Amino acid sequence: MLLAAAVVLMLFVVPPWLGVTLVALALVAEIGELVLWRRVLDRIRVTTGAEGLVGEVGEAITACDPEGSVRIRGEIWKARADPPAARGERILVEAVDGLTLAVAPAAARSGSRMSSADIATRGEG
């Protein structure tokens, strides 16, 4: 945007020598902005797809003894639970195997890397 404004100024408003200077400065600013955003965005790890479900909290919509269905982020998934999870119980996703989630009751994993406060805030309300 800055580069486009500098070109318009060069063509219609300012003397040619000043216009060329403005375009050069705008080009340097644009390149600097690209480098800055590239460095910032490279630090952000995006977790999408099935791998992003690990650590999520959901709800067992059928009894998982050992297999059943769970709801995570509004989606229904097949799940295998160890230990078994009752219908309506909060579950924690531990792994993804194809289209089946390996889950455990959230209460059974209170000593895991997620605290009970994390489980309460990440679950569906």
C-alpha positions in Angstrom: 0.0 0.0 0.0 2.8 2.4 0.9 4.5 1.5 -2.4 1.4 2.3 -4.4 1.0 5.7 -2.6 4.6 6.5 -3.4 4.1 5.7 -7.1 1.0 7.9 -7.3 2.8 10.8 -5.6 5.8 10.3 -8.0 3.6 10.5 -11.1 1.2 13.3 -10.2 2.4 15.4 -7.2 6.1 15.7 -6.4 9.1 16.5 -8.6 10.7 13.4 -10.3 13.8 13.3 -8.1 11.7 13.3 -4.9 9.3 10.8 -6.4 12.1 8.3 -7.1 13.3 8.7 -3.6 9.9 8.1 -2.1 9.4 5.0 -4.2 12.8 3.6 -3.1 12.0 4.3 0.5 8.6 2.7 0.2 10.1 -0.4 -1.5 12.6 -0.7 1.4 9.7 -0.4 3.9 7.7 -3.0 2.1 10.5 -5.5 2.0 11.2 -4.9 5.7 7.6 -5.5 6.5 7.7 -8.8 4.5 10.8 -9.9 6.4 9.3 -9.0 9.8 6.0 -10.8 9.2 7.8 -13.9 7.9 9.9 -14.1 11.1 6.8 -13.5 13.3 4.7 -16.1 11.5 7.4 -18.7 11.4 7.4 -18.8 15.2 3.7 -19.7 15.3 3.1 -23.5 15.2 -0.3 -24.2 13.6 -2.0 -27.4 14.7 -4.8 -28.4 12.4 -6.5 -31.6 11.4 -6.7 -34.7 13.6 -3.3 -34.0 15.3 -4.8 -30.8 16.7 -7.3 -32.8 18.7 -4.7 -34.3 21.1 -5.2 -32.7 24.5 -8.8 -31.5 23.7 -11.6 -32.2 26.2 -15.0 -33.5 25.0 -17.9 -35.5 26.1 -18.8 -39.2 25.7 -22.1 -39.3 23.9 -22.3 -43.1 24.1 -20.6 -45.4 26.7 -17.0 -46.0 25.6 -16.4 -49.5 26.9 -14.0 -49.8 25.2 -15.4 -48.3 22.0 -18.1 -45.6 21.6 -18.7 -42.1 20.3 -17.5 -38.8 21.6 -18.2 -35.1 20.8 -15.1 -32.9 20.4 -15.5 -29.2 19.2 -19.1 -30.1 18.0 -17.9 -33.0 15.9 -18.8 -36.7 16.6 -15.8 -39.1 16.5 -15.4 -42.8 17.1 -13.4 -43.4 20.2 -11.6 -46.1 22.1 -11.4 -45.5 25.9 -9.0 -47.0 28.4 -10.2 -47.0 31.2 -13.9 -47.0 30.1 -15.9 -43.8 30.0 -19.6 -43.5 30.8 -22.1 -41.7 28.7 -22.0 -37.9 29.4 -18.6 -38.1 31.1 -15.9 -35.6 30.2 -13.0 -37.2 28.2 -9.5 -36.2 27.2 -8.1 -37.1 23.8 -4.7 -38.8 24.1 -4.0 -39.9 20.6 -5.5 -40.2 17.1 -5.4 -43.5 15.1 -6.9 -42.8 11.7 -10.5 -41.8 12.3 -10.6 -43.2 15.9 -9.6 -41.2 18.9 -7.8 -42.8 21.9 -9.5 -41.2 24.9 -9.6 -41.4 28.7 -11.9 -40.0 31.2 -10.7 -36.5 32.1 -11.0 -37.2 35.8 -8.7 -40.2 35.4 -6.0 -38.0 33.9 -6.0 -35.2 36.4 -2.3 -35.8 37.0 -1.5 -35.4 33.3 0.0 -32.3 31.6 -3.4 -30.5 31.8 -4.7 -29.2 35.1 -8.4 -29.5 36.0 -8.7 -25.8 35.4 -7.4 -26.3 31.8 -9.9 -29.1 31.4 -12.8 -26.9 32.6 -11.9 -24.1 30.2 -11.2 -26.2 27.2 -14.3 -28.3 27.3 -17.6 -27.4 25.6 -20.0 -25.4 27.7 
